[in-house]
C-alpha cells in the first residue's frame, strides 16, 4: 500500500534549528551512535535471531521448551517458537506461505503446530478475501503471543514485534510482504549477503515521525537522508519493507522494497521509482506496471512474486 509521509508545510516554530547547518548538526548529535546502530548483527542462529547479549539463549531440550509470560508457562516446540518469531516480525502471514517456507510444505506439521498455538491463545487465524475474492487464511500473533515473545526475548531487543489484524483492508497486502521477503532474501543470499534483518514501514514511519516532531518539517531532507530515504515532491516516500544485510565484502547495505498492486495510480508508482525503491508486483501484473512506467517515461526493474 502507498503509505508515505507528507508532513505539513507550515513554518517550523522551533528557533534552535533555524538554519540548515544547525539542523544538520542537531541531527548529527541525535545520531552520534548511528554507526553502531547500523552495524550488522552477528550471524543469526537457527531461529533467525542474532546471538546478542540483549536476548537470552533458549535452553532447548529434546521435545519442547518451557517459556514463561508472567506466571504462565508454555511448552513449545522449536518450530512453534519459530512460527511465533516469524509472525512477530511480519505481523501477518498467510497459512499457505508460512507452511511453504517455514515448514518446507509439510502440511501435517504446520497444521499440528498452528492448532496448538491457536488453542493456547498465542496465534489468531482469520479468513479474508484474497485475489478474485477467493478465501485466504491469514495468521497473526495475539496480544498474549506478543507478550510471550517479548518476555522470552527470543528476538533481539532492536527487532520490532507486531501483533493483530490492525487494518483488515490491508491484511492481504501486508501478508504478501512475507513472500516478497523470501524472494528478495534469496537474491541477496545468492550474491553472498548475510545477516538479514527485516524492517517494516511501521518502524520506519515511527522513527521519521519522531524526528519530524523534534526538528520540524523544514528538516525533512536531512531526516530522509538519515534514514536512507529521499524527498520526492515534498514528501518522504516510505517503502513497504526494508532489508538490511551484510554484503560479501563485509559492508552494511540495504534495499527498500515496494509491493505495487493494481490499486496504485501512475503518480504513486512514479514516486516509488524516484525514491529508488525496488518494485515487486503480484504475479500477472508486471505488464500493467510496465505500461504505467512507459506513460511516465520511467525505467525500473520489475520483479514478480
C-alpha positions as CSV (number, residue, x, y, z in Angstrom):
1,X,0.0,0.0,0.0
2,X,1.1,3.6,-0.6
3,X,1.7,4.9,3.0
4,X,4.1,7.8,2.6
5,X,4.8,10.6,5.0
6,X,3.5,14.0,3.9
7,X,4.3,16.4,6.7
8,X,2.6,19.7,7.0
9,X,4.3,22.6,5.1
10,X,3.7,25.1,7.8
11,X,6.7,27.1,9.1
12,X,8.5,25.4,11.8
13,X,8.3,27.4,15.1
14,X,11.4,25.8,16.6
15,X,14.1,28.6,16.6
16,X,17.0,26.4,17.8
17,X,17.5,24.7,14.4
18,X,16.5,27.6,12.2
19,X,19.3,27.1,9.6
20,X,20.3,24.1,7.6
21,X,23.7,23.9,9.3
22,X,22.1,23.9,12.8
23,X,19.6,21.3,11.8
24,X,22.3,19.1,10.4
25,X,24.4,19.5,13.5
26,X,21.4,18.7,15.7
27,X,20.7,15.6,13.7
28,X,24.3,14.6,13.8
29,X,24.2,14.9,17.6
30,X,20.9,12.8,17.7
31,X,22.6,10.1,15.6
32,X,26.0,10.2,17.2
33,X,25.8,6.4,17.6
34,X,24.4,5.8,14.1
35,X,27.4,3.7,13.0
36,X,26.9,1.4,16.0
37,X,23.2,1.2,15.5
38,X,23.6,0.4,11.8
39,X,26.3,-2.2,12.3
40,X,25.1,-5.6,11.1
41,X,24.2,-8.1,13.8
42,X,26.2,-11.3,14.3
43,X,25.0,-14.3,12.1
44,X,21.5,-15.4,13.2
45,X,21.1,-18.8,14.9
46,X,18.6,-21.4,13.7
47,X,15.7,-19.2,14.8
48,X,16.8,-16.3,12.7
49,X,17.8,-14.3,15.8
50,X,21.2,-12.6,16.3
51,X,23.1,-14.0,19.2
52,X,23.4,-10.7,21.0
53,X,23.5,-10.0,24.7
54,X,20.2,-8.3,24.7
55,X,18.3,-11.6,24.5
56,X,18.7,-14.8,26.3
57,X,19.6,-18.1,24.9
58,X,16.7,-20.6,24.9
59,X,17.9,-23.8,26.6
60,X,16.3,-26.2,24.1
61,X,15.7,-29.8,25.2
62,X,14.5,-32.7,23.1
63,X,10.8,-32.3,22.5
64,X,9.6,-29.0,24.0
65,X,10.9,-25.9,25.8
66,X,9.1,-24.1,28.6
67,X,8.7,-20.3,28.0
68,X,7.1,-18.0,30.6
69,X,5.0,-14.9,30.3
70,X,4.3,-13.5,33.8
71,X,3.2,-16.6,35.9
72,X,2.1,-18.7,32.9
73,X,4.3,-21.2,31.2
74,X,4.0,-22.6,27.7
75,X,5.5,-25.9,26.5
76,X,6.5,-25.1,22.9
77,X,8.5,-27.0,20.2
78,X,11.3,-25.4,18.2
79,X,9.1,-24.9,15.1
80,X,6.3,-23.4,17.2
81,X,8.7,-20.8,18.6
82,X,10.0,-20.1,15.1
83,X,6.4,-19.6,14.0
84,X,5.8,-17.0,16.7
85,X,9.0,-15.3,15.8
86,X,8.1,-15.0,12.1
87,X,4.6,-13.8,12.9
88,X,6.0,-11.2,15.3
89,X,8.4,-9.8,12.7
90,X,6.0,-9.7,9.8
91,X,2.7,-9.1,11.7
92,X,0.6,-11.0,9.1
93,X,1.5,-14.2,7.1
94,X,-0.8,-16.4,5.1
95,X,-1.1,-20.0,6.3
96,X,-0.1,-21.2,2.8
97,X,3.1,-19.1,2.7
98,X,4.2,-20.0,6.2
99,X,3.7,-23.7,5.5
100,X,5.6,-23.5,2.3
101,X,8.7,-21.7,3.7
102,X,9.0,-22.4,7.4
103,X,7.7,-26.0,7.2
104,X,9.0,-26.9,3.8
105,X,5.4,-27.6,2.6
106,X,4.9,-30.2,5.3
107,X,1.2,-29.6,5.8
108,X,0.7,-32.0,8.7
109,X,3.5,-30.4,10.8
110,X,2.2,-26.9,10.1
111,X,-1.4,-27.9,11.0
112,X,-0.3,-29.5,14.2
113,X,1.8,-26.5,15.4
114,X,-0.8,-23.9,14.4
115,X,-3.6,-25.9,16.1
116,X,-1.6,-25.9,19.4
117,X,-0.6,-22.2,19.2
118,X,-4.2,-21.1,18.4
119,X,-5.6,-23.3,21.3
120,X,-3.2,-21.7,23.7
121,X,-4.3,-18.2,22.6
122,X,-0.9,-17.2,21.1
123,X,-1.9,-17.1,17.5
124,X,-5.1,-15.9,15.8
125,X,-6.4,-17.1,12.4
126,X,-8.6,-15.1,10.2
127,X,-10.2,-15.5,6.7
128,X,-10.0,-12.6,4.3
129,X,-11.0,-12.2,0.6
130,X,-7.9,-12.9,-1.5
131,X,-7.3,-12.4,-5.2
132,X,-10.6,-12.7,-7.2
133,X,-12.4,-12.8,-3.8
134,X,-11.2,-16.3,-3.0
135,X,-11.0,-17.0,0.7
136,X,-7.5,-16.6,2.1
137,X,-6.4,-17.8,5.6
138,X,-4.1,-15.3,7.4
139,X,-2.2,-15.6,10.7
140,X,-1.1,-13.1,13.3
141,X,0.1,-13.0,16.9
142,X,-2.4,-12.3,19.7
143,X,-1.7,-9.8,22.4
144,X,-0.7,-12.8,24.6
145,X,1.6,-14.2,21.9
146,X,3.2,-10.8,21.6
147,X,3.8,-10.6,25.4
148,X,5.3,-14.1,25.4
149,X,7.7,-13.3,22.5
150,X,8.8,-10.2,24.3
151,X,9.1,-11.8,27.7
152,X,11.1,-14.8,26.4
153,X,13.4,-12.5,24.4
154,X,13.6,-14.9,21.5
155,X,14.2,-12.0,19.2
156,X,16.8,-9.2,19.8
157,X,15.6,-6.0,21.5
158,X,16.1,-4.0,18.4
159,X,13.7,-6.2,16.4
160,X,10.2,-4.7,16.2
161,X,7.4,-7.2,17.1
162,X,3.8,-6.8,15.9
163,X,0.5,-8.4,16.5
164,X,-3.1,-8.3,15.4
165,X,-5.0,-7.5,12.2
166,X,-4.8,-3.7,12.6
167,X,-6.2,-2.8,9.2
168,X,-8.3,-5.6,7.7
169,X,-8.4,-3.9,4.3
170,X,-4.6,-4.0,4.2
171,X,-4.2,-7.5,5.6
172,X,-3.7,-9.2,2.3
173,X,-1.1,-6.7,1.1
174,X,0.8,-7.0,4.4
175,X,0.7,-10.8,4.2
176,X,2.3,-10.7,0.8
177,X,5.3,-8.9,2.3
178,X,6.4,-12.2,3.8
179,X,6.5,-13.8,0.3
180,X,8.3,-10.6,-1.0
181,X,10.9,-11.0,1.7
182,X,11.5,-14.7,0.8
183,X,12.0,-13.7,-2.9
184,X,14.4,-10.8,-2.2
185,X,16.3,-12.7,0.6
186,X,17.1,-15.5,-1.9
187,X,18.5,-12.9,-4.3
188,X,20.6,-11.3,-1.6
189,X,22.0,-14.6,-0.2
190,X,22.8,-15.8,-3.7
191,X,25.0,-12.7,-4.1
192,X,26.8,-13.5,-0.8
193,X,24.7,-11.4,1.5
194,X,24.1,-12.5,5.1
195,X,22.7,-11.5,8.5
196,X,19.4,-10.2,7.1
197,X,17.1,-8.0,9.2
198,X,13.6,-7.0,8.2
199,X,12.3,-3.5,8.8
200,X,8.6,-2.9,8.1
201,X,7.2,0.5,7.1
202,X,5.6,0.9,10.6
203,X,9.1,1.0,12.2
204,X,10.5,3.5,9.6
205,X,7.5,5.8,9.9
206,X,7.7,5.8,13.7
207,X,11.3,6.9,13.6
208,X,10.7,9.5,10.9
209,X,7.7,10.9,12.7
210,X,9.7,11.2,15.9
211,X,12.4,13.2,14.1
212,X,9.8,15.4,12.4
213,X,8.2,16.2,15.8
214,X,11.6,17.1,17.1
215,X,13.2,19.0,14.2
216,X,10.2,20.1,12.2
217,X,9.1,19.7,8.6
218,X,11.8,22.1,7.2
219,X,14.4,19.4,8.2
220,X,12.7,16.7,6.1
221,X,15.6,16.4,3.6
222,X,18.1,15.8,6.4
223,X,15.7,13.4,8.2
224,X,15.1,11.4,5.0
225,X,18.9,11.1,4.4
226,X,19.5,9.9,7.9
227,X,17.0,7.1,7.3
228,X,18.4,6.2,3.9
229,X,15.4,7.7,2.1
230,X,14.7,10.6,-0.3
231,X,12.3,13.5,-0.5
232,X,10.1,13.3,-3.6
233,X,7.6,16.1,-4.3
234,X,8.0,17.4,-0.8
235,X,7.2,14.0,0.8
236,X,9.2,11.2,2.2
237,X,8.1,8.0,0.5
238,X,8.4,5.1,2.9
239,X,8.9,1.6,1.4
240,X,6.7,-1.3,2.4
241,X,9.7,-3.1,3.7
242,X,13.5,-2.7,4.0
243,X,16.0,-5.5,4.3
244,X,19.3,-4.6,5.9
245,X,22.2,-7.0,5.4
246,X,26.0,-7.5,5.3
247,X,27.5,-7.9,1.8
248,X,30.0,-10.5,0.8
249,X,32.7,-7.8,1.3
250,X,31.5,-7.2,4.9
251,X,29.9,-3.8,4.2
252,X,26.4,-2.8,5.6
253,X,23.8,-2.5,2.8
254,X,20.1,-2.2,2.5
255,X,17.3,-2.5,-0.1
256,X,14.0,-0.7,0.0
257,X,11.1,-2.8,-1.4
258,X,7.6,-1.8,-2.5
259,X,4.8,-4.2,-3.5
260,X,3.0,-2.4,-6.3
261,X,-0.6,-3.6,-6.8
262,X,-3.4,-2.7,-9.2
263,X,-4.6,-0.1,-6.8
264,X,-1.6,2.1,-7.3
265,X,-2.1,5.1,-9.5
266,X,0.5,6.2,-12.0
267,X,1.7,9.2,-9.8
268,X,2.2,6.8,-6.9
269,X,4.3,4.4,-9.0
270,X,6.4,7.3,-10.3
271,X,7.1,8.5,-6.7
272,X,8.3,5.0,-5.8
273,X,10.6,4.9,-8.7
274,X,12.1,8.3,-8.0
275,X,12.5,7.2,-4.4
276,X,14.8,4.5,-5.6
277,X,12.7,1.6,-4.4
278,X,12.9,-1.9,-5.8
279,X,9.5,-2.8,-7.3
280,X,7.7,-6.1,-6.9
281,X,4.3,-6.9,-8.3
282,X,1.9,-9.7,-7.8
283,X,2.0,-12.5,-10.3
284,X,0.4,-11.4,-13.6
285,X,0.5,-7.6,-13.0
286,X,4.0,-6.9,-14.4
287,X,2.8,-5.9,-17.8
288,X,0.3,-3.4,-16.5
289,X,3.0,-1.8,-14.3
290,X,5.4,-1.6,-17.3
291,X,2.7,0.3,-19.2
292,X,2.3,2.7,-16.3
293,X,6.1,3.3,-16.3
294,X,6.1,3.9,-20.1
295,X,3.4,6.5,-19.7
296,X,5.6,8.4,-17.3
297,X,8.8,7.8,-19.3
298,X,10.3,5.9,-16.4
299,X,12.5,2.8,-16.4
300,X,12.7,0.4,-13.5
301,X,13.3,-3.3,-12.9
302,X,10.1,-5.0,-12.1
303,X,10.2,-8.3,-10.1
304,X,7.2,-10.6,-9.7
305,X,6.2,-12.6,-6.6
